[in-house]
Amino acid sequence: MFDNLISSVLSGTLFRKVLNNEQITLFEFNFITSVLINSNIPFDTSFASGTRKDAASLQLTIHINPSTTLVLVVSLEPGASVFAPSP
């Protein structure tokens, strides 16, 4: 049952936008966290403010089971994310 719930939540339009690495608004990110809360799916968030070199970004870690997590980095402005690995 939990697997079906995760699948249906992650297949939503907004999650596909995040998975396609498209920029989203803070309102859309708050909606994502609201969906996760209402679906009782555990998650963590981190925020990194932007610098002159890196864009402000959010990191969303969704806990699927004890050994599997899904980490999504959401850029709040154009440019490379603070959470992105360096080249």
KENU-404397 format. One record per atom (N, C-alpha, C): residue number from 1; x, y, z; atom name. Coordinates in nm, 2 decimals. Each point is the difference from the previous one (the first is absolute). Layout:
<pts>
(pt NUM (X Y Z) CA),
...
</pts>
This chain:
<pts>
(pt 1 (0.08 -0.12 0.00) N),
(pt 1 (-0.08 0.12 0.00) CA),
(pt 1 (0.09 0.13 0.00) C),
(pt 2 (0.10 0.00 0.08) N),
(pt 2 (0.09 0.11 0.01) CA),
(pt 2 (0.07 0.02 -0.13) C),
(pt 3 (0.04 -0.10 -0.07) N),
(pt 3 (0.07 0.01 -0.13) CA),
(pt 3 (-0.09 0.06 -0.10) C),
(pt 4 (-0.13 -0.03 0.00) N),
(pt 4 (-0.10 0.06 -0.10) CA),
(pt 4 (-0.01 0.14 0.03) C),
(pt 5 (-0.01 0.04 0.13) N),
(pt 5 (-0.01 0.14 0.04) CA),
(pt 5 (0.12 0.08 -0.04) C),
(pt 6 (0.12 -0.05 0.02) N),
(pt 6 (0.12 0.07 -0.05) CA),
(pt 6 (0.00 0.02 -0.15) C),
(pt 7 (-0.04 -0.11 -0.07) N),
(pt 7 (0.00 0.01 -0.15) CA),
(pt 7 (-0.10 0.10 -0.04) C),
(pt 8 (-0.12 0.01 0.06) N),
(pt 8 (-0.10 0.10 -0.05) CA),
(pt 8 (0.04 0.14 0.04) C),
(pt 9 (0.07 0.02 0.11) N),
(pt 9 (0.04 0.13 0.04) CA),
(pt 9 (0.12 0.05 -0.09) C),
(pt 10 (0.09 -0.09 -0.03) N),
(pt 10 (0.12 0.04 -0.08) CA),
(pt 10 (-0.03 0.01 -0.15) C),
(pt 11 (-0.11 -0.05 -0.04) N),
(pt 11 (-0.04 0.01 -0.14) CA),
(pt 11 (-0.08 0.13 -0.03) C),
(pt 12 (-0.02 0.08 0.10) N),
(pt 12 (-0.08 0.12 -0.02) CA),
(pt 12 (0.08 0.10 -0.08) C),
(pt 13 (-0.07 0.10 -0.06) N),
(pt 13 (0.06 0.10 -0.09) CA),
(pt 13 (0.11 0.08 0.06) C),
(pt 14 (-0.02 0.04 0.13) N),
(pt 14 (0.10 0.08 0.06) CA),
(pt 14 (0.13 -0.08 0.03) C),
(pt 15 (-0.02 -0.13 0.04) N),
(pt 15 (0.12 -0.08 0.03) CA),
(pt 15 (0.08 -0.03 -0.13) C),
(pt 16 (-0.08 -0.01 -0.11) N),
(pt 16 (0.07 -0.02 -0.13) CA),
(pt 16 (0.08 0.12 -0.04) C),
(pt 17 (-0.06 0.12 0.03) N),
(pt 17 (0.07 0.12 -0.02) CA),
(pt 17 (0.14 0.01 0.07) C),
(pt 18 (-0.01 -0.04 0.13) N),
(pt 18 (0.12 -0.01 0.08) CA),
(pt 18 (0.10 -0.10 -0.05) C),
(pt 19 (-0.05 -0.12 -0.04) N),
(pt 19 (0.09 -0.10 -0.05) CA),
(pt 19 (0.06 0.04 -0.14) C),
(pt 20 (-0.06 0.08 -0.07) N),
(pt 20 (0.05 0.05 -0.13) CA),
(pt 20 (0.09 0.12 0.02) C),
(pt 21 (0.03 0.03 0.13) N),
(pt 21 (0.09 0.11 0.04) CA),
(pt 21 (-0.04 0.13 -0.05) C),
(pt 22 (-0.14 0.02 0.00) N),
(pt 22 (-0.05 0.13 -0.03) CA),
(pt 22 (-0.01 0.09 0.12) C),
(pt 23 (0.01 0.13 -0.01) N),
(pt 23 (-0.01 0.09 0.11) CA),
(pt 23 (-0.14 0.01 0.05) C),
(pt 24 (-0.02 -0.01 0.13) N),
(pt 24 (-0.14 0.01 0.05) CA),
(pt 24 (0.00 0.12 0.10) C),
(pt 25 (-0.12 0.04 0.04) N),
(pt 25 (-0.01 0.11 0.09) CA),
(pt 25 (-0.01 -0.05 0.15) C),
(pt 26 (0.02 0.09 0.09) N),
(pt 26 (-0.01 -0.05 0.14) CA),
(pt 26 (-0.14 -0.04 0.03) C),
(pt 27 (-0.10 0.06 -0.06) N),
(pt 27 (-0.14 -0.05 0.02) CA),
(pt 27 (-0.01 -0.14 -0.04) C),
(pt 28 (0.05 -0.04 -0.12) N),
(pt 28 (0.00 -0.13 -0.05) CA),
(pt 28 (0.07 -0.10 0.09) C),
(pt 29 (0.11 0.04 0.06) N),
(pt 29 (0.08 -0.08 0.09) CA),
(pt 29 (-0.09 -0.03 0.12) C),
(pt 30 (-0.06 0.11 0.05) N),
(pt 30 (-0.09 -0.02 0.12) CA),
(pt 30 (-0.11 -0.09 -0.03) C),
(pt 31 (-0.05 0.00 -0.12) N),
(pt 31 (-0.11 -0.09 -0.04) CA),
(pt 31 (0.05 -0.15 0.01) C),
(pt 32 (0.12 -0.02 -0.05) N),
(pt 32 (0.06 -0.13 0.00) CA),
(pt 32 (0.01 -0.05 0.14) C),
(pt 33 (0.05 0.08 0.09) N),
(pt 33 (0.01 -0.04 0.14) CA),
(pt 33 (-0.13 -0.03 0.06) C),
(pt 34 (-0.10 0.08 -0.04) N),
(pt 34 (-0.14 -0.02 0.05) CA),
(pt 34 (-0.05 -0.14 -0.04) C),
(pt 35 (0.02 -0.03 -0.13) N),
(pt 35 (-0.04 -0.13 -0.05) CA),
(pt 35 (0.07 -0.11 0.08) C),
(pt 36 (0.13 0.01 0.02) N),
(pt 36 (0.07 -0.10 0.08) CA),
(pt 36 (-0.05 -0.02 0.14) C),
(pt 37 (-0.03 0.11 0.06) N),
(pt 37 (-0.06 0.00 0.14) CA),
(pt 37 (-0.14 -0.07 0.00) C),
(pt 38 (-0.08 0.04 -0.10) N),
(pt 38 (-0.14 -0.05 0.00) CA),
(pt 38 (0.00 -0.15 -0.04) C),
(pt 39 (0.11 -0.04 -0.07) N),
(pt 39 (0.01 -0.15 -0.04) CA),
(pt 39 (0.08 -0.08 0.11) C),
(pt 40 (0.04 0.07 0.10) N),
(pt 40 (0.08 -0.06 0.11) CA),
(pt 40 (0.13 -0.07 -0.05) C),
(pt 41 (0.07 0.07 -0.09) N),
(pt 41 (0.12 -0.04 -0.05) CA),
(pt 41 (0.11 0.08 0.07) C),
(pt 42 (0.10 -0.07 0.07) N),
(pt 42 (0.10 0.07 0.07) CA),
(pt 42 (0.10 0.07 -0.10) C),
(pt 43 (0.05 0.12 0.04) N),
(pt 43 (0.09 0.07 -0.08) CA),
(pt 43 (0.08 0.10 0.09) C),
(pt 44 (0.11 0.05 -0.06) N),
(pt 44 (0.08 0.11 0.07) CA),
(pt 44 (0.02 0.10 -0.11) C),
(pt 45 (0.02 0.13 0.05) N),
(pt 45 (0.04 0.10 -0.10) CA),
(pt 45 (0.12 0.08 0.06) C),
(pt 46 (0.07 0.06 -0.10) N),
(pt 46 (0.11 0.08 0.04) CA),
(pt 46 (0.00 0.12 -0.10) C),
(pt 47 (0.04 0.12 0.05) N),
(pt 47 (0.00 0.12 -0.08) CA),
(pt 47 (0.15 0.05 0.00) C),
(pt 48 (0.04 0.04 -0.12) N),
(pt 48 (0.13 0.07 -0.01) CA),
(pt 48 (-0.02 0.13 -0.07) C),
(pt 49 (0.04 0.11 0.06) N),
(pt 49 (-0.02 0.13 -0.06) CA),
(pt 49 (0.10 0.02 -0.12) C),
(pt 50 (-0.04 0.07 -0.09) N),
(pt 50 (0.08 0.02 -0.12) CA),
(pt 50 (0.13 0.09 0.03) C),
(pt 51 (0.10 -0.02 -0.08) N),
(pt 51 (0.12 0.08 0.00) CA),
(pt 51 (0.02 0.06 -0.13) C),
(pt 52 (0.10 0.08 -0.02) N),
(pt 52 (0.03 0.05 -0.14) CA),
(pt 52 (0.03 -0.11 -0.09) C),
(pt 53 (0.05 -0.11 0.05) N),
(pt 53 (0.04 -0.12 -0.08) CA),
(pt 53 (-0.11 -0.10 -0.02) C),
(pt 54 (-0.08 -0.02 0.10) N),
(pt 54 (-0.10 -0.11 0.00) CA),
(pt 54 (-0.14 0.06 0.03) C),
(pt 55 (-0.10 -0.07 -0.06) N),
(pt 55 (-0.14 0.04 0.01) CA),
(pt 55 (-0.05 -0.05 0.14) C),
(pt 56 (-0.10 0.07 0.05) N),
(pt 56 (-0.07 -0.04 0.12) CA),
(pt 56 (-0.07 -0.13 -0.04) C),
(pt 57 (0.00 -0.10 0.09) N),
(pt 57 (-0.07 -0.12 -0.03) CA),
(pt 57 (-0.05 -0.07 0.13) C),
(pt 58 (-0.09 -0.10 -0.03) N),
(pt 58 (-0.05 -0.08 0.11) CA),
(pt 58 (0.03 -0.15 -0.04) C),
(pt 59 (0.02 -0.07 0.11) N),
(pt 59 (0.03 -0.15 -0.02) CA),
(pt 59 (-0.12 -0.07 0.07) C),
(pt 60 (-0.07 -0.09 -0.07) N),
(pt 60 (-0.11 -0.07 0.06) CA),
(pt 60 (0.05 -0.15 0.00) C),
(pt 61 (0.00 -0.06 0.12) N),
(pt 61 (0.03 -0.14 0.01) CA),
(pt 61 (-0.12 -0.08 0.04) C),
(pt 62 (-0.05 -0.09 -0.09) N),
(pt 62 (-0.12 -0.08 0.03) CA),
(pt 62 (0.05 -0.13 0.04) C),
(pt 63 (-0.05 -0.05 0.12) N),
(pt 63 (0.04 -0.13 0.05) CA),
(pt 63 (-0.10 -0.11 -0.05) C),
(pt 64 (0.04 -0.08 -0.09) N),
(pt 64 (-0.08 -0.11 -0.06) CA),
(pt 64 (-0.01 -0.11 0.10) C),
(pt 65 (0.11 -0.05 0.05) N),
(pt 65 (0.01 -0.11 0.10) CA),
(pt 65 (0.13 0.02 0.07) C),
(pt 66 (0.03 -0.08 0.10) N),
(pt 66 (0.13 0.03 0.08) CA),
(pt 66 (0.13 0.00 -0.09) C),
(pt 67 (0.00 -0.07 -0.11) N),
(pt 67 (0.12 0.00 -0.08) CA),
(pt 67 (-0.01 0.08 -0.13) C),
(pt 68 (-0.11 0.06 -0.03) N),
(pt 68 (-0.02 0.07 -0.12) CA),
(pt 68 (-0.05 0.15 0.02) C),
(pt 69 (0.07 0.09 -0.05) N),
(pt 69 (-0.05 0.14 0.00) CA),
(pt 69 (0.01 0.06 -0.13) C),
(pt 70 (-0.08 0.10 -0.03) N),
(pt 70 (0.00 0.07 -0.12) CA),
(pt 70 (0.03 0.15 0.03) C),
(pt 71 (0.11 0.04 -0.06) N),
(pt 71 (0.05 0.14 0.03) CA),
(pt 71 (-0.02 0.09 -0.12) C),
(pt 72 (-0.08 0.10 0.02) N),
(pt 72 (-0.03 0.09 -0.11) CA),
(pt 72 (0.05 0.14 0.03) C),
(pt 73 (0.08 0.06 -0.09) N),
(pt 73 (0.05 0.14 0.02) CA),
(pt 73 (-0.08 0.09 -0.09) C),
(pt 74 (-0.06 0.10 0.06) N),
(pt 74 (-0.08 0.10 -0.06) CA),
(pt 74 (0.06 0.13 0.00) C),
(pt 75 (0.03 0.05 -0.12) N),
(pt 75 (0.06 0.14 -0.01) CA),
(pt 75 (-0.11 0.10 0.00) C),
(pt 76 (0.03 0.11 0.08) N),
(pt 76 (-0.10 0.10 0.01) CA),
(pt 76 (0.02 0.12 -0.09) C),
(pt 77 (0.12 -0.01 -0.07) N),
(pt 77 (0.03 0.11 -0.10) CA),
(pt 77 (0.09 -0.07 -0.10) C),
(pt 78 (0.02 0.07 -0.12) N),
(pt 78 (0.09 -0.06 -0.10) CA),
(pt 78 (0.14 -0.01 0.05) C),
(pt 79 (0.07 -0.10 -0.05) N),
(pt 79 (0.14 -0.03 0.03) CA),
(pt 79 (0.02 -0.13 0.07) C),
(pt 80 (0.12 -0.03 0.04) N),
(pt 80 (0.04 -0.13 0.06) CA),
(pt 80 (-0.05 0.01 0.15) C),
(pt 81 (-0.05 -0.11 0.05) N),
(pt 81 (-0.04 -0.01 0.13) CA),
(pt 81 (0.11 -0.02 0.10) C),
(pt 82 (-0.02 0.05 0.12) N),
(pt 82 (0.10 -0.02 0.11) CA),
(pt 82 (0.02 -0.15 0.03) C),
(pt 83 (-0.11 -0.08 -0.01) N),
(pt 83 (0.00 -0.14 0.03) CA),
(pt 83 (0.06 -0.08 -0.11) C),
(pt 84 (0.01 0.06 -0.12) N),
(pt 84 (0.05 -0.08 -0.12) CA),
(pt 84 (0.15 -0.04 0.02) C),
(pt 85 (0.04 -0.12 -0.04) N),
(pt 85 (0.14 -0.03 0.01) CA),
(pt 85 (0.08 0.09 -0.09) C),
(pt 86 (0.12 0.03 0.05) N),
(pt 86 (0.09 0.08 -0.09) CA),
(pt 86 (0.06 -0.08 -0.11) C),
(pt 87 (0.03 0.07 -0.11) N),
(pt 87 (0.05 -0.07 -0.12) CA),
(pt 87 (0.14 -0.05 0.02) C),
</pts>
